[in-house]
Amino acid sequence: MTIVYTSVLFFYGTILGSFYNVVGLRLPEKKSIVFPGSSCPKCHHQLKWFELIPVLSYIFLKGSCSKCRSQISVLYPAMEMLTGILFAYAFWVHQFSVEFAAAILFISLLVIITVSDLAYMIIPDKILLFFGIALLAVRIVEPLSPWWDAYLGAGVGFTLLLLIAIVSKGGMGGGDIKLYAVIGLVLGVKLTLLSFFLATLIGTIAGLAGIVWKSKNRKEPVPFGPSIAAASILTYFWGQDLIDLYFKLLFY
């Protein structure tokens, strides 16, 4: 039955991933996330139901609009597939539990902020508030050990990035600062610090490799949200394993 449930979670994850694309692209522009329906950003062709099947529609349409043939961003199927995979893996790890709810909320938050940060370099306060309250409720029901670790983690995450923003005179965005408060609530102190280290490492490697998310002009600010999201997912699922591996190699 685990395989069946995992498959179902993958399926629903891709559907929600499609919705998260809409949320991440519309909310920063203060547009409704319900109306109007999805359309081609170039010719505004209203998409039919068979053009809205997560991942598969992109493949069948060969990555282009059925009417004007303009290219569709690979971001759409990538976020759909990623959300499906992460939902399925979260169930595989946690089964049906309170921590599974935390994982689903955490993944959803990180997918949405990745989309919005890549598109507009904005992490919407409404998203952080909604998921922050939901994750706080989950942490009250399913606390970390010790119970105060989540709240200290939120404080450390917020304070760390705030200090960096002050020292760097704006080098860290306000959305990133508030996002790390929510991340700290989920991960606790130790894993929040690991997440920030990995986010910095991922962001640095991406920059050195020339993978600048939105622009080829390196003088323009680069969104840090996607690096934070990737690092936080790695830390949430495998953080303690990474720490154990580090000390094993250190004292080998």
N, C-alpha and C positions, 0 to 999 in steps of 0.2 A: 504493500500500500504506500510505502514511503516514496517509491519511484513514481507512482500515480500522482500523489499529492505534489511532488516536486515538479512534475510536468505541468500540472494545473497551475502552480504558482508561476512557472515560467511564462505560460500563456497569458495569465492575467497581468504579469509584470510587464510584458511587451505592450499590452493595451494601456496600462497606466503610464508607461514610458512615453507613449504617444501623447497622452494627456499632459504629462509633465513638460513636453516640448512646447505645447500651447501655453501653459502657465508661464514658463520661463521666458517666452517670447512676447507674450501679451501684457503681462502684469506690469513690467517696467514702463510700458507705454500707456498704462492706465486704461487698457482696453478690456472688454468683457472676455472672460475665458469660456463663455458658453455661446454667445452670438456675436457675429455671424459664424457659420460653420467654416471649416478649414478651406482655404483656397490657395491657388498659385500666387506667390508674392509678386510675380511679374505681370501676368495677364489677368489675374484675379478670377480665373476659372474656378467655379465652385466644384470641389472634389466630390465625386460620387462614392458610394459606399465601398465599391471594389477598389477604389484608389486610396482607401484609408486603412487597409489591412496592415497592421504593423509589420515592418521588415519586408514581407512578401510583395506588397504593392510597389515598393521601391525597386525590387529586383525585376518584377514583371514589366514595369515602366522604364526599365533601364536607366533609372536615376534622372528622369526628365519629365516635364509636364506633358500630359497627353494631348494638350491643345497647342501650346506655343513652343513646345520642345525645349524650353529653357531648362538648365540643369537644376536639380533639386539638391540642396545641401546634404552631404553625407551625415551631417550631425543628427538628422531625424532618425534614420534607421540605427545609427550607432547608439543613441540614447535608448531607443526601444529595446534593442538587443541586450545592452548592458543592464538595463533595469530588470529584464526578464531573468538573466543569468544570476544577478545578485539576489533577487527575490527567491529563486530556486535554491541557491546556496544557503541563504539565511534559514530557510526551512530545513534544509539538510542538516544544518548545525544545531538549530534550536528546537526543531519540531514545533508543535503548537504550544506556545508558552508566552508568558509576559515578555520575556526577553526577545522573542520573535517579533512581537509588536514593536519593541524598541528598534530592532534591526530594520523593519520595514519603514518605519517613520524616518530613521536616520538615512537610509538609502534614498528615500523619496526627496528629502531635503537636499541632499548632496547632488542628486541628478538635476533638480530644478535650478539650484544656484549655479551649477556648471553651465547650463544652457543660457541663463540670463547674463552671467559674467562674460561668457564668450561672445555673446551677441551685443551687449551694451556696456560691459564693464560695470554692471550694477548688481548688487545683491539686495533684493527688495526687503525692506523692514517688515512688511506684512507677512512674508514667507518665514522670516526668522521668528517673528512673534507667534505665528500659528504653530510652527513645529516646536518652538521653545516651550510653549505651554503644554503641548501634547507630550513631549518628552519628559518634562518635569513631572507630569502626572504619572507617567510610566515609572520614573525613578522613585517616586514615593511608594508605589505598589511593589516595585522590584528594585530595591536599593542595591548599590554596590557594597563591597565589603572593604573597609568599614563604611557605614551608611553615609558619613559626611564626605566621603571621597568625591562624590559627584558634584557637590556644592563647592568644595574647595577647588575641584578641577575647573568648574565654570569661572570662578574668581581668578584662578591662575591664568587660564586661557585668555580671558578678557584683559587682565592687567599686563600680561606679557606683550601682547600685540599693541596695546595702548602705549606702553613705554617705547616700543620700537617706532611707532608712529610719531611720538614726540621727539625722540632722538634723531630720527631720519627726516623730521620736518615734513610729514605728509607722505612718506614713502609707503605707508600702509593705509589702505582704505578703511573707512568707517565700517563698511559692510563686513570686511574681513575680521575686524576687531569683535564685532557683535556675533559673528558666526562662530568664533572660537569660544565664546561663552557657552553657546549651545553644544558645541563639540565637547567641551570640558565636562558638561553635565552628563554626557553619554559615556565618555571614556575614563573619567577620573584623572587625577594629577599626573601620574606616571605616564600613562598612554597619551595624554594630551601633549606632554613635552616631546614624546617620541613622534607623535603626529606632526608637530611643528618642525622638528628636525627633518623628517622625511619630506614634508611639503617644500621646505627650503631646498633640499637636495634635488627633488624632482623639478622644481622651477628653474634651478640653476642649470641642470643638465639639458632641459628643454630649450633654454635660452642659448646655451653654447652650441647646441645642435642646429640652431637656426629655426626651431619650431616656435615661432612667435604667433600666438593664437589668432590675432586679428589683423596685424599689419606687419609689413616687412620693414617698416621704419623703427629701428631700435630705440629712437629717442622718444617714441610714444610709450606710455605706461603699458605694461603687460598684465593682463588679469591674473591674479594669484588664486582665484577661486577654484579653477580646475585642479591645480596642484594640491590645494588644501583638501579637495574632495577625494582625489586619488590616494593621498597619504592617509586620510582619516579612514577610508574603507580598508586599506591595508592594515592599519593599526587596529581597527575594531575586530577584524577577523583573525589576524595573525600577529598582533603586536607582542604578546607575551612570548610567542615562539621566536620572534626576531630578537627580543631581549635575551632569551636563553641562549640562542645561537651566538650572539655577540660575546657573552661572557664565556661560553665554551671555547670560542676561538681565541679570546683574550688570554685565557689561562691554560691553553692547550700545552 
